[in-house]
Amino acid sequence: MAYTETRRHGNADEDPEAVEDYMAVFAELRGVALPPHASRDLMYKIQQEFSHE
């Protein structure tokens, strides 16, 4: 089962093809995501840039 959520509702999808598709997309996102420490550092840098505007 794959559960997705939007601002207005949530959806539980039990279709095997849909679940496989969601799993593939999630794996791809994990593959391109920054490691936690690098993500934290990037968010801090962006926060500092906004604070100085």
mmCIF file of the N, C-alpha and C atoms, coordinates in Angstrom:
data_MODEL
# 
_entry.id   MODEL 
# 
loop_
_atom_site.group_PDB 
_atom_site.id 
_atom_site.type_symbol 
_atom_site.label_atom_id 
_atom_site.label_alt_id 
_atom_site.label_comp_id 
_atom_site.label_asym_id 
_atom_site.label_entity_id 
_atom_site.label_seq_id 
_atom_site.pdbx_PDB_ins_code 
_atom_site.Cartn_x 
_atom_site.Cartn_y 
_atom_site.Cartn_z 
_atom_site.occupancy 
_atom_site.B_iso_or_equiv 
_atom_site.pdbx_formal_charge 
_atom_site.auth_seq_id 
_atom_site.auth_comp_id 
_atom_site.auth_asym_id 
_atom_site.auth_atom_id 
_atom_site.pdbx_PDB_model_num 
ATOM 1   N N  . MET A 1 1  ? 0.836  -1.164 0.000   1.00 0.00 ? 1  MET A N  1 
ATOM 2   C CA . MET A 1 1  ? 0.000  0.000  0.000   1.00 0.00 ? 1  MET A CA 1 
ATOM 3   C C  . MET A 1 1  ? 0.892  1.242  0.000   1.00 0.00 ? 1  MET A C  1 
ATOM 4   N N  . ALA A 1 2  ? 0.469  2.243  -0.736  1.00 0.00 ? 2  ALA A N  1 
ATOM 5   C CA . ALA A 1 2  ? 1.142  3.540  -0.745  1.00 0.00 ? 2  ALA A CA 1 
ATOM 6   C C  . ALA A 1 2  ? 0.135  4.579  -0.276  1.00 0.00 ? 2  ALA A C  1 
ATOM 7   N N  . TYR A 1 3  ? 0.560  5.399  0.661   1.00 0.00 ? 3  TYR A N  1 
ATOM 8   C CA . TYR A 1 3  ? -0.309 6.448  1.188   1.00 0.00 ? 3  TYR A CA 1 
ATOM 9   C C  . TYR A 1 3  ? 0.240  7.796  0.752   1.00 0.00 ? 3  TYR A C  1 
ATOM 10  N N  . THR A 1 4  ? -0.601 8.586  0.110   1.00 0.00 ? 4  THR A N  1 
ATOM 11  C CA . THR A 1 4  ? -0.208 9.929  -0.297  1.00 0.00 ? 4  THR A CA 1 
ATOM 12  C C  . THR A 1 4  ? -1.146 10.931 0.363   1.00 0.00 ? 4  THR A C  1 
ATOM 13  N N  . GLU A 1 5  ? -0.637 12.136 0.516   1.00 0.00 ? 5  GLU A N  1 
ATOM 14  C CA . GLU A 1 5  ? -1.407 13.157 1.204   1.00 0.00 ? 5  GLU A CA 1 
ATOM 15  C C  . GLU A 1 5  ? -1.240 14.492 0.499   1.00 0.00 ? 5  GLU A C  1 
ATOM 16  N N  . THR A 1 6  ? -2.329 15.226 0.396   1.00 0.00 ? 6  THR A N  1 
ATOM 17  C CA . THR A 1 6  ? -2.292 16.587 -0.125  1.00 0.00 ? 6  THR A CA 1 
ATOM 18  C C  . THR A 1 6  ? -2.871 17.502 0.949   1.00 0.00 ? 6  THR A C  1 
ATOM 19  N N  . ARG A 1 7  ? -2.964 18.762 0.637   1.00 0.00 ? 7  ARG A N  1 
ATOM 20  C CA . ARG A 1 7  ? -3.558 19.690 1.610   1.00 0.00 ? 7  ARG A CA 1 
ATOM 21  C C  . ARG A 1 7  ? -5.012 19.358 1.888   1.00 0.00 ? 7  ARG A C  1 
ATOM 22  N N  . ARG A 1 8  ? -5.676 18.743 0.949   1.00 0.00 ? 8  ARG A N  1 
ATOM 23  C CA . ARG A 1 8  ? -7.116 18.527 1.085   1.00 0.00 ? 8  ARG A CA 1 
ATOM 24  C C  . ARG A 1 8  ? -7.513 17.122 1.488   1.00 0.00 ? 8  ARG A C  1 
ATOM 25  N N  . HIS A 1 9  ? -6.687 16.115 1.187   1.00 0.00 ? 9  HIS A N  1 
ATOM 26  C CA . HIS A 1 9  ? -7.078 14.753 1.554   1.00 0.00 ? 9  HIS A CA 1 
ATOM 27  C C  . HIS A 1 9  ? -5.901 13.789 1.469   1.00 0.00 ? 9  HIS A C  1 
ATOM 28  N N  . GLY A 1 10 ? -6.119 12.604 1.995   1.00 0.00 ? 10 GLY A N  1 
ATOM 29  C CA . GLY A 1 10 ? -5.134 11.535 1.915   1.00 0.00 ? 10 GLY A CA 1 
ATOM 30  C C  . GLY A 1 10 ? -5.699 10.402 1.073   1.00 0.00 ? 10 GLY A C  1 
ATOM 31  N N  . ASN A 1 11 ? -4.812 9.585  0.526   1.00 0.00 ? 11 ASN A N  1 
ATOM 32  C CA . ASN A 1 11 ? -5.257 8.497  -0.330  1.00 0.00 ? 11 ASN A CA 1 
ATOM 33  C C  . ASN A 1 11 ? -4.393 7.262  -0.094  1.00 0.00 ? 11 ASN A C  1 
ATOM 34  N N  . ALA A 1 12 ? -5.038 6.148  0.187   1.00 0.00 ? 12 ALA A N  1 
ATOM 35  C CA . ALA A 1 12 ? -4.338 4.874  0.319   1.00 0.00 ? 12 ALA A CA 1 
ATOM 36  C C  . ALA A 1 12 ? -4.539 4.108  -0.983  1.00 0.00 ? 12 ALA A C  1 
ATOM 37  N N  . ASP A 1 13 ? -3.449 3.817  -1.671  1.00 0.00 ? 13 ASP A N  1 
ATOM 38  C CA . ASP A 1 13 ? -3.511 3.134  -2.965  1.00 0.00 ? 13 ASP A CA 1 
ATOM 39  C C  . ASP A 1 13 ? -2.962 1.725  -2.809  1.00 0.00 ? 13 ASP A C  1 
ATOM 40  N N  . GLU A 1 14 ? -3.771 0.742  -3.136  1.00 0.00 ? 14 GLU A N  1 
ATOM 41  C CA . GLU A 1 14 ? -3.361 -0.655 -3.001  1.00 0.00 ? 14 GLU A CA 1 
ATOM 42  C C  . GLU A 1 14 ? -3.037 -1.316 -4.334  1.00 0.00 ? 14 GLU A C  1 
ATOM 43  N N  . ASP A 1 15 ? -3.148 -0.563 -5.428  1.00 0.00 ? 15 ASP A N  1 
ATOM 44  C CA . ASP A 1 15 ? -2.844 -1.103 -6.747  1.00 0.00 ? 15 ASP A CA 1 
ATOM 45  C C  . ASP A 1 15 ? -1.351 -1.425 -6.826  1.00 0.00 ? 15 ASP A C  1 
ATOM 46  N N  . PRO A 1 16 ? -0.988 -2.680 -7.114  1.00 0.00 ? 16 PRO A N  1 
ATOM 47  C CA . PRO A 1 16 ? 0.428  -3.060 -7.130  1.00 0.00 ? 16 PRO A CA 1 
ATOM 48  C C  . PRO A 1 16 ? 1.291  -2.215 -8.072  1.00 0.00 ? 16 PRO A C  1 
ATOM 49  N N  . GLU A 1 17 ? 0.772  -1.856 -9.230  1.00 0.00 ? 17 GLU A N  1 
ATOM 50  C CA . GLU A 1 17 ? 1.548  -1.023 -10.159 1.00 0.00 ? 17 GLU A CA 1 
ATOM 51  C C  . GLU A 1 17 ? 1.791  0.369  -9.584  1.00 0.00 ? 17 GLU A C  1 
ATOM 52  N N  . ALA A 1 18 ? 0.775  0.924  -8.964  1.00 0.00 ? 18 ALA A N  1 
ATOM 53  C CA . ALA A 1 18 ? 0.918  2.254  -8.362  1.00 0.00 ? 18 ALA A CA 1 
ATOM 54  C C  . ALA A 1 18 ? 1.916  2.210  -7.212  1.00 0.00 ? 18 ALA A C  1 
ATOM 55  N N  . VAL A 1 19 ? 1.828  1.184  -6.376  1.00 0.00 ? 19 VAL A N  1 
ATOM 56  C CA . VAL A 1 19 ? 2.752  1.044  -5.249  1.00 0.00 ? 19 VAL A CA 1 
ATOM 57  C C  . VAL A 1 19 ? 4.184  0.921  -5.764  1.00 0.00 ? 19 VAL A C  1 
ATOM 58  N N  . GLU A 1 20 ? 4.380  0.123  -6.794  1.00 0.00 ? 20 GLU A N  1 
ATOM 59  C CA . GLU A 1 20 ? 5.715  -0.038 -7.379  1.00 0.00 ? 20 GLU A CA 1 
ATOM 60  C C  . GLU A 1 20 ? 6.236  1.291  -7.924  1.00 0.00 ? 20 GLU A C  1 
ATOM 61  N N  . ASP A 1 21 ? 5.357  2.052  -8.561  1.00 0.00 ? 21 ASP A N  1 
ATOM 62  C CA . ASP A 1 21 ? 5.742  3.357  -9.093  1.00 0.00 ? 21 ASP A CA 1 
ATOM 63  C C  . ASP A 1 21 ? 6.147  4.304  -7.966  1.00 0.00 ? 21 ASP A C  1 
ATOM 64  N N  . TYR A 1 22 ? 5.359  4.351  -6.904  1.00 0.00 ? 22 TYR A N  1 
ATOM 65  C CA . TYR A 1 22 ? 5.696  5.207  -5.760  1.00 0.00 ? 22 TYR A CA 1 
ATOM 66  C C  . TYR A 1 22 ? 7.024  4.787  -5.139  1.00 0.00 ? 22 TYR A C  1 
ATOM 67  N N  . MET A 1 23 ? 7.255  3.501  -5.038  1.00 0.00 ? 23 MET A N  1 
ATOM 68  C CA . MET A 1 23 ? 8.512  3.013  -4.466  1.00 0.00 ? 23 MET A CA 1 
ATOM 69  C C  . MET A 1 23 ? 9.705  3.425  -5.331  1.00 0.00 ? 23 MET A C  1 
ATOM 70  N N  . ALA A 1 24 ? 9.541  3.367  -6.641  1.00 0.00 ? 24 ALA A N  1 
ATOM 71  C CA . ALA A 1 24 ? 10.621 3.762  -7.547  1.00 0.00 ? 24 ALA A CA 1 
ATOM 72  C C  . ALA A 1 24 ? 10.918 5.256  -7.424  1.00 0.00 ? 24 ALA A C  1 
ATOM 73  N N  . VAL A 1 25 ? 9.873  6.060  -7.357  1.00 0.00 ? 25 VAL A N  1 
ATOM 74  C CA . VAL A 1 25 ? 10.055 7.507  -7.222  1.00 0.00 ? 25 VAL A CA 1 
ATOM 75  C C  . VAL A 1 25 ? 10.732 7.824  -5.890  1.00 0.00 ? 25 VAL A C  1 
ATOM 76  N N  . PHE A 1 26 ? 10.298 7.171  -4.817  1.00 0.00 ? 26 PHE A N  1 
ATOM 77  C CA . PHE A 1 26 ? 10.896 7.414  -3.503  1.00 0.00 ? 26 PHE A CA 1 
ATOM 78  C C  . PHE A 1 26 ? 12.370 7.016  -3.498  1.00 0.00 ? 26 PHE A C  1 
ATOM 79  N N  . ALA A 1 27 ? 12.697 5.904  -4.119  1.00 0.00 ? 27 ALA A N  1 
ATOM 80  C CA . ALA A 1 27 ? 14.094 5.467  -4.190  1.00 0.00 ? 27 ALA A CA 1 
ATOM 81  C C  . ALA A 1 27 ? 14.932 6.482  -4.966  1.00 0.00 ? 27 ALA A C  1 
ATOM 82  N N  . GLU A 1 28 ? 14.372 7.025  -6.040  1.00 0.00 ? 28 GLU A N  1 
ATOM 83  C CA . GLU A 1 28 ? 15.094 8.029  -6.823  1.00 0.00 ? 28 GLU A CA 1 
ATOM 84  C C  . GLU A 1 28 ? 15.325 9.295  -5.996  1.00 0.00 ? 28 GLU A C  1 
ATOM 85  N N  . LEU A 1 29 ? 14.311 9.719  -5.260  1.00 0.00 ? 29 LEU A N  1 
ATOM 86  C CA . LEU A 1 29 ? 14.457 10.901 -4.410  1.00 0.00 ? 29 LEU A CA 1 
ATOM 87  C C  . LEU A 1 29 ? 15.512 10.685 -3.331  1.00 0.00 ? 29 LEU A C  1 
ATOM 88  N N  . ARG A 1 30 ? 15.507 9.515  -2.735  1.00 0.00 ? 30 ARG A N  1 
ATOM 89  C CA . ARG A 1 30 ? 16.523 9.212  -1.716  1.00 0.00 ? 30 ARG A CA 1 
ATOM 90  C C  . ARG A 1 30 ? 17.917 9.239  -2.322  1.00 0.00 ? 30 ARG A C  1 
ATOM 91  N N  . GLY A 1 31 ? 18.027 8.813  -3.569  1.00 0.00 ? 31 GLY A N  1 
ATOM 92  C CA . GLY A 1 31 ? 19.326 8.771  -4.231  1.00 0.00 ? 31 GLY A CA 1 
ATOM 93  C C  . GLY A 1 31 ? 19.914 10.142 -4.513  1.00 0.00 ? 31 GLY A C  1 
ATOM 94  N N  . VAL A 1 32 ? 19.064 11.142 -4.696  1.00 0.00 ? 32 VAL A N  1 
ATOM 95  C CA . VAL A 1 32 ? 19.567 12.480 -5.010  1.00 0.00 ? 32 VAL A CA 1 
ATOM 96  C C  . VAL A 1 32 ? 19.538 13.423 -3.808  1.00 0.00 ? 32 VAL A C  1 
ATOM 97  N N  . ALA A 1 33 ? 19.005 12.960 -2.698  1.00 0.00 ? 33 ALA A N  1 
ATOM 98  C CA . ALA A 1 33 ? 18.925 13.805 -1.498  1.00 0.00 ? 33 ALA A CA 1 
ATOM 99  C C  . ALA A 1 33 ? 20.302 13.996 -0.874  1.00 0.00 ? 33 ALA A C  1 
ATOM 100 N N  . LEU A 1 34 ? 20.481 15.132 -0.253  1.00 0.00 ? 34 LEU A N  1 
ATOM 101 C CA . LEU A 1 34 ? 21.712 15.395 0.487   1.00 0.00 ? 34 LEU A CA 1 
ATOM 102 C C  . LEU A 1 34 ? 21.723 14.565 1.771   1.00 0.00 ? 34 LEU A C  1 
ATOM 103 N N  . PRO A 1 35 ? 22.898 14.243 2.282   1.00 0.00 ? 35 PRO A N  1 
ATOM 104 C CA . PRO A 1 35 ? 22.968 13.610 3.598   1.00 0.00 ? 35 PRO A CA 1 
ATOM 105 C C  . PRO A 1 35 ? 22.402 14.584 4.648   1.00 0.00 ? 35 PRO A C  1 
ATOM 106 N N  . PRO A 1 36 ? 21.940 14.076 5.785   1.00 0.00 ? 36 PRO A N  1 
ATOM 107 C CA . PRO A 1 36 ? 21.320 14.957 6.788   1.00 0.00 ? 36 PRO A CA 1 
ATOM 108 C C  . PRO A 1 36 ? 22.167 16.169 7.174   1.00 0.00 ? 36 PRO A C  1 
ATOM 109 N N  . HIS A 1 37 ? 23.462 15.980 7.422   1.00 0.00 ? 37 HIS A N  1 
ATOM 110 C CA . HIS A 1 37 ? 24.284 17.123 7.842   1.00 0.00 ? 37 HIS A CA 1 
ATOM 111 C C  . HIS A 1 37 ? 24.414 18.166 6.728   1.00 0.00 ? 37 HIS A C  1 
ATOM 112 N N  . ALA A 1 38 ? 24.523 17.725 5.489   1.00 0.00 ? 38 ALA A N  1 
ATOM 113 C CA . ALA A 1 38 ? 24.630 18.665 4.369   1.00 0.00 ? 38 ALA A CA 1 
ATOM 114 C C  . ALA A 1 38 ? 23.305 19.393 4.146   1.00 0.00 ? 38 ALA A C  1 
ATOM 115 N N  . SER A 1 39 ? 22.203 18.697 4.344   1.00 0.00 ? 39 SER A N  1 
ATOM 116 C CA . SER A 1 39 ? 20.886 19.311 4.220   1.00 0.00 ? 39 SER A CA 1 
ATOM 117 C C  . SER A 1 39 ? 20.706 20.389 5.290   1.00 0.00 ? 39 SER A C  1 
ATOM 118 N N  . ARG A 1 40 ? 21.100 20.065 6.517   1.00 0.00 ? 40 ARG A N  1 
ATOM 119 C CA . ARG A 1 40 ? 21.019 21.028 7.618   1.00 0.00 ? 40 ARG A CA 1 
ATOM 120 C C  . ARG A 1 40 ? 21.874 22.255 7.313   1.00 0.00 ? 40 ARG A C  1 
ATOM 121 N N  . ASP A 1 41 ? 23.099 22.024 6.834   1.00 0.00 ? 41 ASP A N  1 
ATOM 122 C CA . ASP A 1 41 ? 23.996 23.135 6.514   1.00 0.00 ? 41 ASP A CA 1 
ATOM 123 C C  . ASP A 1 41 ? 23.425 24.020 5.406   1.00 0.00 ? 41 ASP A C  1 
ATOM 124 N N  . LEU A 1 42 ? 22.825 23.407 4.404   1.00 0.00 ? 42 LEU A N  1 
ATOM 125 C CA . LEU A 1 42 ? 22.225 24.172 3.313   1.00 0.00 ? 42 LEU A CA 1 
ATOM 126 C C  . LEU A 1 42 ? 21.049 25.007 3.822   1.00 0.00 ? 42 LEU A C  1 
ATOM 127 N N  . MET A 1 43 ? 20.206 24.416 4.652   1.00 0.00 ? 43 MET A N  1 
ATOM 128 C CA . MET A 1 43 ? 19.072 25.174 5.197   1.00 0.00 ? 43 MET A CA 1 
ATOM 129 C C  . MET A 1 43 ? 19.553 26.345 6.048   1.00 0.00 ? 43 MET A C  1 
ATOM 130 N N  . TYR A 1 44 ? 20.621 26.136 6.815   1.00 0.00 ? 44 TYR A N  1 
ATOM 131 C CA . TYR A 1 44 ? 21.185 27.216 7.627   1.00 0.00 ? 44 TYR A CA 1 
ATOM 132 C C  . TYR A 1 44 ? 21.713 28.333 6.727   1.00 0.00 ? 44 TYR A C  1 
ATOM 133 N N  . LYS A 1 45 ? 22.409 27.967 5.661   1.00 0.00 ? 45 LYS A N  1 
ATOM 134 C CA . LYS A 1 45 ? 22.945 28.957 4.721   1.00 0.00 ? 45 LYS A CA 1 
ATOM 135 C C  . LYS A 1 45 ? 21.820 29.773 4.089   1.00 0.00 ? 45 LYS A C  1 
ATOM 136 N N  . ILE A 1 46 ? 20.757 29.103 3.675   1.00 0.00 ? 46 ILE A N  1 
ATOM 137 C CA . ILE A 1 46 ? 19.618 29.802 3.068   1.00 0.00 ? 46 ILE A CA 1 
ATOM 138 C C  . ILE A 1 46 ? 18.960 30.718 4.093   1.00 0.00 ? 46 ILE A C  1 
ATOM 139 N N  . GLN A 1 47 ? 18.824 30.242 5.322   1.00 0.00 ? 47 GLN A N  1 
ATOM 140 C CA . GLN A 1 47 ? 18.245 31.072 6.382   1.00 0.00 ? 47 GLN A CA 1 
ATOM 141 C C  . GLN A 1 47 ? 19.074 32.340 6.580   1.00 0.00 ? 47 GLN A C  1 
ATOM 142 N N  . GLN A 1 48 ? 20.386 32.196 6.589   1.00 0.00 ? 48 GLN A N  1 
ATOM 143 C CA . GLN A 1 48 ? 21.268 33.350 6.764   1.00 0.00 ? 48 GLN A CA 1 
ATOM 144 C C  . GLN A 1 48 ? 21.120 34.337 5.607   1.00 0.00 ? 48 GLN A C  1 
ATOM 145 N N  . GLU A 1 49 ? 20.977 33.832 4.399   1.00 0.00 ? 49 GLU A N  1 
ATOM 146 C CA . GLU A 1 49 ? 20.801 34.708 3.239   1.00 0.00 ? 49 GLU A CA 1 
ATOM 147 C C  . GLU A 1 49 ? 19.506 35.503 3.346   1.00 0.00 ? 49 GLU A C  1 
ATOM 148 N N  . PHE A 1 50 ? 18.430 34.858 3.802   1.00 0.00 ? 50 PHE A N  1 
ATOM 149 C CA . PHE A 1 50 ? 17.156 35.556 3.955   1.00 0.00 ? 50 PHE A CA 1 
ATOM 150 C C  . PHE A 1 50 ? 17.208 36.553 5.105   1.00 0.00 ? 50 PHE A C  1 
ATOM 151 N N  . SER A 1 51 ? 17.970 36.249 6.132   1.00 0.00 ? 51 SER A N  1 
ATOM 152 C CA . SER A 1 51 ? 18.073 37.138 7.295   1.00 0.00 ? 51 SER A CA 1 
ATOM 153 C C  . SER A 1 51 ? 18.801 38.430 6.960   1.00 0.00 ? 51 SER A C  1 
ATOM 154 N N  . HIS A 1 52 ? 19.654 38.388 5.950   1.00 0.00 ? 52 HIS A N  1 
ATOM 155 C CA . HIS A 1 52 ? 20.452 39.564 5.599   1.00 0.00 ? 52 HIS A CA 1 
ATOM 156 C C  . HIS A 1 52 ? 19.854 40.381 4.460   1.00 0.00 ? 52 HIS A C  1 
ATOM 157 N N  . GLU A 1 53 ? 18.670 40.045 4.021   1.00 0.00 ? 53 GLU A N  1 
ATOM 158 C CA . GLU A 1 53 ? 18.032 40.806 2.925   1.00 0.00 ? 53 GLU A CA 1 
ATOM 159 C C  . GLU A 1 53 ? 17.248 41.973 3.458   1.00 0.00 ? 53 GLU A C  1 
# 
